Amino acid sequence: MTLWAASGRNMYEHLIFYDHECPFCHKQVRNIIEMDVNKRFVFAPLGGETAQEILIGPHHWMNKANSIVLVEYYASTDRRFWVRAKAILRIFWLNGNGWGVIGWLSFLPSQMGDIVYRYIAEHRHQYKLQMPKDPGPKERFLP
């Protein structure tokens, strides 16, 4: 039995892996939770148990990608994987609720977006953010 089925959390469609040791990343997870009124997304740390179960085979490199990783339809056999800027834009697209206007950019080539994404990712630890005491609703997080 898979981790998400065992936990009863398979009501969410999409899974977002993030750097759980990064205050900036935690802030972005909180922003996604606030924007996700339809509760389409669940979260797990890169390198955690869920990542070890899902990011395997040709997707194993994503465990160490130093990037956000989006897995569309993570509980199905028809998973789609996205990293960096494309992942962020797909999150907007999948969220809908007006955010899809930004998300339509996910259908364009991602080279420029990835340049901006990599710059922010390389400098994210320079932002003076505190690690949140409460990362968010526990039912939204997988191990």
N, C-alpha and C positions, 0 to 999 in steps of 0.2 A: 504494500500500500504506500502511496506517495506521501510526502510530508504534508502537502496542502489538503489532500483528501482525508488524511488521518486527523487533521486539525479541524475539519469541517469548514474551511475557509474558501471553498471553491466557488463561492458566489461571485467573486471578482474575476473579470475577464483577463486582465493584463497585469504583468508583474514588472516592477522596476527595481533593478539592483543598483545600489549606491554605496559610496564609501562611508561606512558607519563611524569612522573615526574623524570625519571632517565636519566641523561646525557649519561651514558654508553649504555642504551637501544636505545636512539635516534641515537647514533653513529652506532649501529648495523642496525637500520632501514635504515640509509643512505647507509650503505654498501650493504644491500639487494637491495635497489633501483638502485644503480650503477650496480650491477651484473644482475639485472632483465631487460635485454634489450628487451625481448618480452612482458614486462608489464603484467605479470601473477598475480602479488600480489598487494593488496590494504591493508591499515593499519588502525587500530583504537585503541584507548586507552582502556585498561582494565578498567572496571567500567564506561565507557562512554555509550552513548545512544545505539550505535550499539551492544556493549557487553550485555547490558540489554535486547536487543531484541533477540540475537542469543544464548547467554550462559544461557539457561533456562533449566528447567527440570533436567534431569540427568547430564547436563553439567554446572549447576549453580555454582558448587564449583570452576570452572575455573576462575570465576571473581576475586577470592581471592587467586589464586594459586601462586602468586608472581613468575610468570613464563611467558615465551613466550607461546602463544597459536596459533596454526595454524588450520584454518578451511579450509579444501580442499572443493572446489566446494560449497562455502558458499551460493550462490544464488539458489542452487538446494535443493531438498528434500533428496538427497543422500550425505549429509555432512559427512565428516570424521574429527574427532578432534584429535589433537596431542599436547602434552605438553613437556616442557623441551628439553632434548637432541634429542629425537625422532622428535620433531617439527623442530629443526634446521637442522637435517639430511634430513628430508622430504623436507624442503625448497630447499636445494641443489639438491635433486633428481628431484623435480618438475621444478626447474629452467632449468635443462639441461645445454646446452651450455658449456660442459666440466666440469661443477660443479657436474654433475651426478656421476662422479667417486667417489667423497666424499659421495654423497647421497646414494650410494648403501649400506652404513653402516646402513641405516635406516631399513634394512631388518633383521638386527641382534638384539638379545636381548639388551635392553637399560640400564641395571643396571650400567655398568661401565660408560657409557656416562652420566647418571643421577648423578652419584657421582661427576664427574667433573663439570657438569652443576650447581649443587647445591652449590658447593664451590664458583664458580664464582658469582652466584646469591647472595649469602650471603655477599660477599665482594665487590660487584660492586659499592657501594656508596663510597668506599675508594679510588677509582681511581679518580684522580684529573682532571676530565673533566668538561668543561663548557657546559651549556645548549645551544644548537644551536639557533641562532637567526632565522634561516630559516630551519625548519624541512625537507623540501623537497617540491616537486610539490603538490600544494593543491588538485589536482584531484586524488592523490594517497591516500588521507586520508578521512576516514569517521568519523562522530562525535562520 
